[in-house]
Amino acid sequence: MTKEILNQLFELHQMSDNETQYQGKSVTAYCDPWTFRAGDDVEWRASSHKKTAGVLEVVRLECGDPTRSGPGFSECIVSDLEAIPITLDEQAVIPGSYAHAALRGVSEEMFRIGFWFQPTLLTRDGPICWVESATDNIEIRVQKSLLVLELGGVRVQLRDILLERHRWYRLDLTLQLDKGIGTATVESPETRSPGRDLVQAGETTTQFQIPALLLENPSVYFGAGTNESRWDGRIAEPFVSLGVSEYSWSLEDDMAGNSVPSGKDHGDLQLFQLPTRAVPGPGWTGSHQRWTDAPNEWNAVHFHHDDLYDAGWHVSAAISLPKDLESGIYCLRFTTSEEVDRVPFFVRPVKGGVHSDVALLMPTCTYMAYANHRMLINGADFMNARSKLRPEHQYLVDHPELGLSHYEKHPDGSGVMFSSRRRPVLQVRPGADGWNFTPDTDIDAFLTHTDVGHDVVTDEDLHFEGVDAISNYRVLVTGSHPEYWSTEMLDALEEWQRNGGRLMYLGGNGFYWRVAFSDAWPGAIELRRAEDGVRNWQTRDGENYHAWGSEYGGLWRRNGRSPNQLVGIGFSAQGFEKASFYVRDPEVLESRASWILDGVENDEIGTSGLGGGAAGQEIDRYDVRLGSPEHAVIVASATEFAPDMLRTKEEFEGTVAFPDPDPFVRSDIVFYETPNGGAVFSVGSISWFGALARDGYDNDVAQITRNVLTRFVDPAPLEYETP
């Protein structure tokens, strides 16, 4: 990114005039889950780095956008709920994935353990395996790129040659406890995972004296050790022999689960903090790409010291929501003498109760994908501009233990495939981020301003409930950036459309990446950035298929379900230097969609707003080749953009010089009818939200959006007659 673009981004994320510069934010919190029904109990989990007293209240978030282009930050207290005085202490966050099994048995004579291991990060030491008993402990660890064993105060170097990253090794350790002799064999055979390496092939056997040990009902940890230390690397085919009891774990089984059975009625291997499954093991040949075709070749698990699924904080307060609470966006607001922390959550109508005709679909999968992203932090470091960061971003700088987003890599270079909401998510805060949540509060505020009445529904509701989550609504309005979708979500939306639903897609770069959920890991999503697309990392060989459900990852466009088929347009280009405007199509006023422009006098639409106009950041275009309906009406198009607005990677068909202007760099507003009186209206721009509130909603962008909303709410059928 250039400094000009970064300055623009900082402007989009700047603090409002009534906010102070970062003074050392102390309080942070989260609630789990993010969506509730009226009448439910909301559990708030909070921590403060110093003992802090404050007051907890529930507020309705009327608009969370403090920027100059928004309607202004606004919230109101839920008067039916009393404020709760609370004193907070610190709650620790312990990141790092690992596996644990509690074994039964006593070994006085012989103890054996074996496994394959692959280090993926050697710049930090870490424990590969830790055996903890009531009296004695055994730890196998990487220390300064050497493989060492520590037991009973004795340290043994098991191999003289330095370990290499991404190379598979086999360790077999035998302890003759009654004789005080230990034997370790380390093999480094040729494998094809992730690539052939013939340099270190060979075997090393080391024999050594050991102190007297007694292992009774030990716990075995992989990827974790003493003092909450963690390791970065992969384990495959682990087994333990404890006296007459033998344990082994098939890591190729139940990829979506959080435990691996031992084959006994005890000793299952429990997984913590979401290590990565469905990754090639030492036996991967490259002959298969989908792990279900040869599960034994994907018999590994990948641990990272910075994985974080669940912060694990205890409940600081629980609040029962009124049964008559209106659907909407709410916050748990904690106010101290020094700061205010707001944790948003979403309220749906009580089940079976009164609902509106309109629902705003909150793109919570997108929120999870971007959760605690570091993009602006990295930009600030590049520009030496840490002072421009908002408190939430500054807090992440100081507290990397809160975990990463799908937009980062782990320190070992692997992409972050899992992201969770079961932790503080600092950008899902009012005004904290110019992407995603804060813009979506602008759309919520607009819907409230129209006085049509609307509810909110979330991505997770749509995934787990299917079409039932939205079947009562005639109109569904998207957020500004509904980028991440599961198969179940798409299936539900398409069924709703076939039944006559009317969709308003008020964003850009929507319906782009495929994600998956697992019942065993609630509150998390899996993403595999396979093959193509605009991405911060890409999956490695043999890792393109989800562990959760075995579906091929990556772009929906590469999975036969392009956004164009669903909403008439698809991701075309991105650029953040300056937003542009639309020009209405010369023929639209003579078309069946002319009513969309009622009250709009000028040919140019959305000439001002956040970033300069209504078309910007990430934009979508109409393209019949990709599945856009031929009967769709192009209402307006934006084609004049700053030089940094470039076509997406999946649009490249070779190493070529693109024409200037590039015809693929275009944002289209489209309208078309769907079965049973339904319809679709799509704007194809993330920046659309930033133009809605100008001049008190008295502008062309708001007028167009209002026209469509009013007509879509009207039950009169929207029918298209074939010429």
C-alpha positions in Angstrom: 0.0 0.0 0.0 1.1 3.6 -0.7 1.2 6.2 2.0 -1.6 8.0 0.2 -3.9 5.0 0.5 -2.9 4.4 4.1 -3.7 8.0 5.0 -7.1 7.5 3.5 -7.6 4.4 5.5 -6.6 6.1 8.7 -9.1 8.9 7.9 -11.8 6.2 7.6 -10.9 4.9 11.0 -10.2 8.1 12.8 -11.5 8.9 16.2 -14.4 11.3 16.6 -13.9 14.7 18.0 -15.2 13.7 21.5 -12.8 10.8 21.8 -9.4 11.1 23.4 -6.1 9.6 22.3 -5.1 6.2 23.6 -4.2 6.3 27.3 -3.8 2.6 28.0 -7.1 0.9 27.6 -7.6 -1.5 30.5 -11.0 -3.1 30.0 -12.1 -5.5 27.4 -14.9 -8.1 27.2 -17.0 -10.4 25.0 -20.3 -12.1 25.1 -21.0 -15.6 23.9 -22.9 -16.1 21.6 -23.4 -12.9 19.6 -27.1 -13.4 18.8 -30.1 -13.8 21.2 -33.8 -13.9 21.3 -35.8 -11.4 23.3 -36.1 -13.0 26.8 -32.7 -14.8 26.7 -29.9 -14.4 29.2 -26.8 -12.6 28.0 -23.5 -13.6 29.6 -20.8 -10.9 29.7 -17.2 -11.9 30.2 -14.8 -9.1 31.1 -11.3 -8.4 32.2 -9.3 -5.4 33.4 -5.6 -5.2 33.7 -6.1 -3.3 37.0 -8.8 -3.5 39.5 -11.5 -1.4 38.0 -15.0 -0.4 39.2 -17.7 0.6 36.8 -21.3 0.3 35.8 -22.7 -2.2 33.3 -25.8 -1.2 31.2 -27.6 -2.5 28.2 -28.0 0.1 25.4 -29.7 0.0 22.0 -27.1 1.0 19.4 -28.9 3.4 17.0 -25.8 4.1 15.0 -22.2 3.1 15.7 -20.5 5.3 13.1 -18.7 8.4 14.5 -17.2 9.5 11.1 -18.1 12.7 9.4 -20.2 11.0 6.7 -22.4 9.1 9.1 -25.5 10.2 10.8 -23.6 10.5 14.1 -23.0 8.0 16.9 -26.2 7.4 18.8 -27.3 5.0 21.5 -30.1 4.8 24.1 -30.3 3.0 27.4 -32.8 0.1 27.7 -34.8 1.6 30.5 -36.3 -1.7 31.6 -32.9 -2.9 32.8 -31.1 -1.6 35.8 -27.5 -0.6 35.8 -25.2 -3.1 37.5 -22.2 -2.0 39.5 -19.3 -4.3 38.9 -15.6 -4.5 39.9 -13.3 -6.2 37.5 -10.0 -8.0 37.9 -7.8 -9.4 35.2 -8.6 -12.7 33.5 -5.7 -14.3 31.7 -5.7 -15.5 28.1 -3.6 -18.5 27.4 -3.3 -19.1 23.6 -1.8 -22.1 21.9 -3.4 -25.3 20.7 -2.5 -28.7 22.1 -3.9 -32.2 22.7 -4.3 -34.0 26.0 -5.2 -37.5 27.1 -5.6 -38.8 30.7 -4.4 -42.4 30.8 -5.1 -45.2 33.3 -2.4 -47.6 34.3 0.9 -47.9 36.2 4.3 -48.6 34.7 7.1 -49.7 37.0 9.0 -51.6 34.3 8.4 -50.3 30.8 7.1 -47.1 29.3 7.0 -46.4 25.5 5.9 -43.4 23.5 6.2 -42.8 19.8 5.0 -40.4 17.2 5.9 -38.6 14.0 6.7 -34.9 14.4 7.3 -32.0 11.9 8.7 -28.7 13.3 7.3 -25.7 11.5 8.9 -22.9 13.5 12.4 -23.2 14.9 13.0 -19.6 16.0 11.3 -20.4 19.3 11.7 -23.4 21.6 8.7 -25.5 22.5 7.5 -28.8 23.9 6.5 -31.5 21.5 5.3 -33.9 24.2 4.9 -33.7 27.9 4.0 -36.7 30.2 2.8 -35.6 33.6 2.4 -38.0 36.5 1.8 -37.4 40.2 5.5 -37.9 41.0 7.5 -37.7 37.8 7.4 -35.8 34.5 8.8 -36.4 31.0 9.2 -33.6 28.5 10.4 -33.9 24.8 11.1 -30.5 23.4 12.8 -28.5 20.7 15.6 -26.4 22.2 17.7 -24.3 19.9 16.7 -26.5 17.0 17.9 -29.6 18.9 15.7 -32.5 20.0 16.1 -33.0 23.8 14.5 -35.1 26.5 14.1 -33.9 30.1 13.1 -36.2 33.0 13.9 -36.3 36.7 16.4 -33.5 36.4 18.3 -35.2 33.6 18.7 -33.6 30.1 19.4 -35.8 27.2 20.1 -34.6 23.6 18.4 -37.2 21.4 20.0 -36.1 18.1 23.2 -34.2 17.3 22.0 -32.9 14.0 19.9 -29.7 14.0 16.2 -30.2 13.1 14.9 -28.7 10.0 11.6 -26.9 9.4 8.9 -28.8 7.5 10.7 -32.1 7.7 9.1 -35.2 9.2 10.9 -37.1 11.9 9.9 -40.3 13.7 10.6 -40.6 17.4 10.3 -43.9 19.4 11.2 -43.6 23.1 11.5 -46.6 25.4 12.2 -46.2 29.1 13.1 -49.4 31.0 12.1 -48.0 34.4 13.2 -51.0 36.4 16.7 -51.0 34.8 17.2 -47.2 34.6 17.9 -47.3 30.9 16.3 -45.2 28.1 16.5 -45.7 24.4 15.5 -43.2 21.8 15.4 -43.8 18.0 15.0 -40.8 15.7 14.4 -41.5 12.1 14.4 -39.0 9.2 13.1 -41.0 6.3 12.3 -39.7 2.8 8.8 -38.4 2.5 6.8 -36.4 0.0 5.2 -34.1 2.6 5.4 -31.3 1.9 8.2 -32.0 -0.5 11.0 -34.5 -1.1 14.1 -34.0 1.0 17.0 -36.5 0.7 19.5 -34.5 2.7 19.0 -35.9 6.2 17.6 -39.4 5.6 18.9 -41.7 8.2 18.4 -43.0 11.8 19.9 -42.2 15.1 19.6 -44.3 18.2 20.7 -43.0 21.6 20.9 -45.0 24.9 21.2 -43.2 28.2 20.8 -43.6 31.9 17.6 -42.4 33.6 16.7 -41.8 37.2 14.1 -43.9 39.1 10.6 -43.1 37.8 7.1 -44.1 38.6 4.4 -43.3 36.0 0.9 -43.8 37.5 -2.2 -42.7 35.6 -0.2 -40.1 33.7 -1.5 -37.3 31.5 0.0 -37.0 28.0 0.2 -33.6 26.2 1.1 -33.0 22.6 2.1 -29.5 21.7 2.1 -28.3 25.4 4.5 -28.5 28.2 5.3 -27.1 31.6 4.6 -23.4 32.4 1.9 -23.3 29.7 4.5 -23.4 27.0 3.4 -24.3 23.4 5.0 -25.7 20.3 4.6 -25.0 16.5 4.5 -28.1 14.4 2.7 -31.3 13.4 2.2 -34.6 15.1 1.1 -37.9 13.5 0.5 -41.5 14.6 1.0 -41.0 18.3 0.9 -44.0 20.7 1.7 -44.8 24.3 2.5 -48.1 26.0 2.0 -47.9 29.8 2.6 -51.3 31.4 -0.1 -53.6 30.0 -2.2 -50.7 28.6 -1.6 -49.4 25.1 -3.1 -46.3 23.5 -3.1 -45.0 20.0 -5.0 -42.3 18.3 -6.1 -42.2 14.6 -5.8 -38.5 13.8 -7.5 -39.1 10.4 -10.8 -39.8 12.0 -13.6 -37.3 12.7 -11.8 -34.2 11.4 -14.6 -31.9 12.6 -14.5 -33.2 16.2 -12.7 -31.9 19.3 -11.5 -35.3 20.5 -9.8 -38.4 19.0 -10.9 -41.8 20.5 -8.2 -44.1 21.9 -10.1 -47.3 21.2 -10.8 -47.8 24.9 -13.5 -46.5 27.2 -11.0 -43.9 28.4 -7.9 -42.1 27.2 -9.4 -40.1 24.4 -7.2 -37.4 23.0 -8.9 -34.0 23.7 -8.0 -31.1 21.4 -7.8 -27.6 22.8 -7.7 -24.1 21.1 -8.5 -25.4 17.7 -5.4 -27.0 16.2 -5.6 -27.6 12.4 -6.8 -30.9 11.1 -7.0 -32.3 7.5 -3.3 -31.5 6.9 -1.0 -34.0 5.1 0.9 -36.4 7.3 4.3 -38.1 6.6 2.6 -40.6 4.3 1.1 -38.2 1.9 1.9 -39.1 -1.7 0.3 -36.3 -3.6 -1.8 -38.8 -5.5 -4.9 -37.5 -3.8 -6.0 -34.0 -2.9 -9.2 -34.6 -0.9 -8.5 -36.1 2.5 -11.6 -38.3 2.4 -10.1 -40.2 -0.6 -7.1 -41.5 1.5 -7.6 -40.5 5.1 -4.5 -42.3 6.3 -2.4 -39.8 4.4 -3.9 -36.9 6.3 -3.2 -38.3 9.8 -1.6 -35.3 11.3 -2.6 -32.3 13.5 -0.9 -28.9 13.3 -0.4 -26.9 16.5 0.4 -23.2 16.8 1.5 -21.4 19.9 -0.8 -18.5 19.0 -4.0 -20.4 18.2 -7.0 -19.2 20.2 -10.5 -20.6 20.1 -11.8 -19.8 23.6 -10.5 -17.2 26.0 -12.2 -19.2 28.7 -13.1 -16.3 30.9 -15.7 -16.8 33.7 -19.0 -14.9 33.5 -18.7 -11.4 35.0 -22.4 -10.7 34.7 -25.6 -12.2 33.3 -28.5 -10.1 32.2 -32.0 -11.3 31.3 -33.4 -9.5 28.3 -37.0 -8.3 28.4 -39.3 -10.6 26.4 -40.8 -7.6 24.6 -37.3 -6.2 23.7 -37.3 -5.0 20.1 -35.1 -6.7 17.6 -31.9 -4.7 16.9 -28.3 -4.1 17.6 -27.5 -3.7 21.3 -24.4 -3.3 23.4 -23.2 -4.2 26.9 -21.7 -0.8 27.9 -19.3 -0.8 30.8 -18.4 2.7 32.0 -15.6 3.5 34.4 -14.1 6.9 35.4 -11.5 6.5 32.7 -13.0 4.6 29.7 -16.1 3.1 28.1 -16.1 -0.4 26.6 -19.0 -1.6 24.4 -19.6 -5.2 23.4 -22.3 -5.5 20.7 -24.8 -8.3 20.4 -27.9 -8.9 18.3 -31.4 -9.5 19.4 -34.1 -11.3 17.4 -37.8 -11.3 18.2 -39.0 -13.8 20.6 -39.6 -17.1 18.8 -43.2 -17.3 17.5 -43.7 -13.6 18.3 -44.4 -10.6 16.1 -41.9 -9.9 13.4 -41.3 -7.3 10.7 -41.5 -7.7 7.0 -37.9 -6.7 6.7 -34.7 -8.2 8.2 -31.2 -7.0 8.2 -28.8 -9.9 7.8 -25.8 -9.1 10.0 -22.7 -10.7 8.3 -21.3 -12.2 11.4 -19.1 -14.7 9.4 -17.4 -11.7 8.0 -16.9 -10.2 11.5 -15.4 -13.5 12.6 -13.1 -13.7 9.5 -11.7 -10.2 10.2 -11.7 -10.7 14.0 -8.7 -8.9 15.5 -7.1 -8.2 12.1 -3.8 -6.4 12.1 -3.9 -4.7 8.7 -4.1 -1.2 10.0 -1.6 -2.0 12.7 0.9 -3.1 10.1 0.1 0.0 8.1 0.7 2.2 11.1 4.1 0.5 11.6 5.0 1.1 8.0 4.1 4.8 8.3 5.4 5.3 11.8 1.9 6.4 12.7 0.9 4.4 15.8 -0.6 7.6 17.3 -3.3 7.5 14.6 -4.6 4.1 15.7 -7.8 3.9 17.7 -7.8 2.5 21.2 -9.0 -0.9 20.0 -6.2 -1.3 17.6 -3.7 -0.1 20.1 -5.0 -2.7 22.6 -4.3 -5.4 20.0 -0.7 -4.2 19.7 -0.2 -4.7 23.4 -2.2 -7.9 23.6 -1.3 -10.3 20.7 -2.6 -13.2 22.9 -6.2 -12.3 21.8 -5.6 -14.2 18.6 -5.5 -13.7 14.9 -7.9 -13.2 12.0 -8.2 -15.0 8.7 -6.1 -12.2 7.3 -2.9 -13.1 9.1 -0.4 -15.9 9.0 1.0 -17.8 12.0 4.7 -17.1 12.7 5.5 -20.4 11.0 4.1 -19.0 7.7 0.9 -21.1 7.6 -2.4 -19.3 7.1 -4.9 -18.8 9.9 -7.6 -21.3 8.9 -9.8 -20.9 12.0 -11.3 -17.8 13.6 -13.6 -17.6 16.6 -15.9 -15.1 18.4 -15.3 -16.7 21.8 -12.8 -14.0 22.8 -12.7 -10.2 22.8 -13.0 -9.1 19.2 -11.8 -5.5 19.2 -13.0 -4.4 15.8 -16.6 -5.5 16.5 -17.1 -2.3 18.5 -19.0 0.9 17.5 -16.6 3.1 15.5 -13.6 0.8 15.9 -13.3 -0.2 12.3 -14.3 1.4 9.0 -15.1 -2.0 7.6 -17.9 -4.4 8.4 -19.6 -3.8 11.7 -19.5 0.0 12.0 -20.7 0.5 8.3 -23.5 -2.1 9.0 -24.8 0.1 11.8 -25.2 2.9 9.2 -27.5 0.6 7.2 -29.4 -0.3 10.4 -29.8 3.4 11.1 -31.1 4.0 7.6 -33.7 1.3 7.9 -34.8 2.8 11.2 -35.0 6.2 9.6 -37.3 4.9 6.9 -39.7 3.9 9.6 -40.6 0.7 7.7 -39.7 -1.5 10.7 -37.1 -4.2 10.6 -35.5 -7.1 12.6 -32.0 -8.3 12.6 -30.8 -11.9 11.8 -27.2 -13.1 11.8 -25.2 -15.4 9.6 -25.1 -18.0 12.3 -28.9 -18.0 12.6 -29.1 -18.6 8.9 -26.5 -21.4 8.9 -28.0 -23.4 11.8 -31.7 -22.8 11.2 -31.7 -22.8 7.5 -34.5 -21.0 5.6 -36.6 -21.0 8.7 -34.5 -18.2 10.0 -35.7 -15.9 7.3 -38.9 -17.5 5.9 -41.1 -15.0 7.7 -39.5 -12.0 6.0 -40.5 -10.6 2.6 -37.4 -8.5 2.3 -33.8 -9.3 3.3 -31.2 -6.5 3.4 -27.5 -7.4 3.5 -24.7 -5.6 5.3 -21.9 -3.8 3.5 -19.6 -6.7 3.2 -21.2 -10.2 3.3 -18.1 -11.9 2.1 -18.0 -15.3 3.9 -20.7 -17.9 3.4 -21.2 -21.5 4.3 -23.0 -24.0 2.0 -25.9 -24.1 4.4 -26.3 -20.3 4.3 -26.3 -20.2 0.5 -28.8 -23.1 0.3 -31.1 -21.3 2.7 -30.9 -18.0 0.9 -31.5 -19.6 -2.5 -34.6 -21.5 -1.2 -35.9 -18.2 0.3 -35.4 -16.5 -3.1 -37.3 -19.3 -4.9 -40.2 -18.8 -2.5 -40.5 -15.2 -3.5 -38.0 -13.4 -1.2 -36.8 -10.0 -2.2 -33.1 -9.4 -1.6 -31.3 -6.0 -1.3 -27.6 -6.5 -1.5 -26.2 -3.2 -0.2 -22.5 -3.9 -0.3 -19.6 -5.2 -2.3 -17.4 -8.3 -2.4 -20.2 -10.4 -1.2 -20.7 -14.2 -1.3 -17.0 -14.6 -2.1 -15.3 -17.1 0.2 -16.6 -20.5 1.4 -16.5 -21.2 5.1 -17.6 -24.1 7.3 -18.9 -24.6 10.8 -18.6 -27.5 13.3 -21.0 -28.5 16.0 -18.0 -29.5 18.1 -16.4 -26.0 17.9 -19.4 -23.6 18.3 -18.6 -20.0 17.6 -15.8 -20.7 15.1 -15.5 -20.8 11.3 -13.0 -22.6 9.0 -11.6 -21.0 5.9 -9.3 -22.5 3.3 -8.0 -20.0 0.8 -7.6 -22.4 -2.0 -6.4 -21.9 -5.6 -7.5 -18.3 -6.4 -8.8 -15.0 -5.2 -7.6 -11.9 -3.4 -5.9 -13.3 -0.4 -3.3 -12.7 2.3 -2.1 -16.3 2.2 -2.9 -19.5 0.3 -3.4 -23.0 1.4 -0.4 -25.4 1.1 -0.3 -28.6 -1.0 -3.0 -31.0 0.1 -4.9 -28.6 2.3 -7.6 -27.2 0.0 -10.5 -29.3 1.5 -12.2 -28.3 4.8 -11.7 -30.5 7.8 -15.3 -29.6 8.7 -17.3 -31.3 6.1 -14.6 -32.1 3.5 -15.9 -29.5 1.1 -13.4 -27.8 -1.4 -12.5 -24.5 0.0 -11.7 -21.1 -1.6 -14.0 -19.0 -3.8 -17.6 -19.8 -4.3 -17.0 -18.8 -7.9 -14.6 -21.8 -8.2 -17.2 -24.0 -6.5 -19.9 -23.5 -9.2 -21.8 -20.9 -7.3 -20.7 -17.5 -8.3 -22.2 -14.4 -6.7 -23.4 -13.4 -10.1 -25.9 -16.3 -10.0 -27.2 -15.2 -6.6 -27.3 -11.4 -6.8 -26.6 -10.5 -10.4 -23.1 -9.2 -9.8 -19.7 -10.4 -8.5 -16.4 -9.1 -7.1 -14.6 -7.2 -9.8 -11.9 -4.9 -8.3 -10.6 -3.2 -5.2 -8.9 0.0 -4.3 -8.9 2.3 -1.3 -7.5 5.6 -2.4 -10.7 7.3 -3.3 -14.3 6.4 -3.9 -16.2 7.3 -7.1 -19.7 7.8 -8.4 -22.3 6.1 -10.6 -23.8 7.3 -13.9 -27.3 6.0 -14.6 -27.7 3.9 -17.7 -29.1 5.8 -20.7 -31.9 3.3 -21.1 -33.0 2.8 -17.5 -35.7 5.5 -17.5 -37.4 3.7 -20.3 -37.1 0.3 -18.7 -39.4 -1.6 -16.2 -36.9 -0.5 -13.5 -37.4 3.3 -14.0 -39.3 3.5 -10.6 -36.0 2.9 -8.8 -34.9 6.4 -9.9 -38.0 8.2 -8.9 -37.0 11.5 -7.3 -33.5 11.3 -8.6 -32.8 14.1 -11.1 -29.1 13.9 -12.0 -27.3 11.4 -14.1 -24.5 11.2 -11.6 -25.4 9.3 -8.4 -23.5 9.2 -5.1 -21.0 11.9 -5.8 -20.0 12.4 -2.2 -19.8 10.2 0.9 -17.2 8.4 3.0 -14.0 8.3 0.8 -15.5 10.6 -1.8 -18.5 8.7 -3.3 -20.8 5.8 -3.2 -18.7 3.4 -5.4 -15.5 2.3 -3.8 -13.3 0.1 -1.7 -14.5 -3.2 -3.2 -16.8 -3.3 -6.1 -18.9 -5.8 -8.1 -19.9 -5.9 -11.8 -22.6 -7.5 -14.0 -21.2 -10.3 -16.2 -23.5 -12.8 -18.0 -20.5 -15.1 -18.5 -20.3 -15.6 -14.7 -24.0 -16.2 -14.3 -25.6 -12.8 -14.2 -29.2 -13.1 -15.4 -29.7 -11.8 -18.9 -33.0 -10.2 -18.0 -31.4 -8.0 -15.3 -31.6 -4.2 -15.8 -28.4 -2.2 -15.2 -29.6 0.8 -13.4 -26.2 2.6 -13.2 -22.5 2.0 -13.4 -19.3 3.4 -12.0 -16.2 3.3 -14.1 -14.0 6.3 -13.1 -11.7 5.2 -10.3 -8.3 6.1 -8.9 -5.3 4.2 -10.3 -5.2 1.8 -7.3 -8.6 0.3 -8.2 -7.4 -2.9 -9.8 -9.2 -6.0 -11.1 -9.3 -9.0 -8.8 -6.8 -11.8 -9.1 -9.3 -14.4 -10.3 -10.0 -12.1 -13.3 -6.4 -12.6 -14.6 -6.2 -14.9 -17.6 -2.6 -14.5 -18.3 0.3 -12.1 -17.8 -0.9 -9.2 -19.8 -1.1 -5.5 -19.8 -4.7 -4.5 -19.1 -6.3 -1.7 -21.1 -6.7 1.7 -19.6 -9.5 2.1 -18.6 -10.0 -1.5 -17.7 -13.5 -2.7 -18.6 -13.4 -5.2 -15.8 -13.0 -2.5 -13.2 -16.6 -1.5 -12.9 -19.4 -1.3 -10.3 -22.9 -2.0 -11.5 -26.3 -1.4 -9.8 -28.7 -4.0 -11.1 -32.3 -5.1 -10.6 -34.1 -8.2 -11.7 -37.1 -10.3 -10.9 -37.0 -13.8 -9.4 -39.6 -16.6 -9.1 -42.9 -16.2 -7.2 -42.9 -12.4 -7.2 -39.4 -12.0 -5.8 -36.6 -9.7 -6.9 -33.0 -8.7 -6.4 -31.5 -5.2 -6.1 -27.7 -5.0 -5.9 -25.4 -2.0 -5.6 -22.0 -3.7 -5.8 -20.0 -1.3 -3.6 -18.9 -1.4 0.0 -18.9 2.4 0.0 -22.7 2.6 -0.6 -23.3 2.8 3.1 -21.1 5.9 3.5 -23.4 7.9 1.2 -26.7 7.0 2.8 -26.8 9.6 5.6 -25.6 12.7 3.7 -27.8 15.8 4.2 -30.0 14.0 6.7 -30.8 11.2 4.3 -31.9 13.7 1.7 -29.7 12.5 -1.2 -29.9 10.3 -4.3 -28.3 7.2 -2.7 -30.8 7.2 0.1 -33.7 8.0 -2.3 -32.8 5.0 -4.5 -32.5 2.7 -1.5 -35.7 4.0 0.0 -37.5 3.5 -3.4 -36.4 -0.1 -3.6 -37.2 -0.8 0.1 -40.7 0.7 -0.2 -41.5 -1.3 -3.4 -40.1 -4.5 -2.0 -42.1 -4.3 1.2 -45.3 -3.9 -1.0 -46.7 -7.4 -1.4 -47.7 -6.7 -5.0 -45.9 -9.2 -7.2 -42.8 -8.2 -9.1 -43.2 -10.1 -12.3 -41.1 -10.1 -15.5 -42.8 -10.9 -18.8 -40.5 -12.5 -21.3 -40.3 -10.4 -24.5 
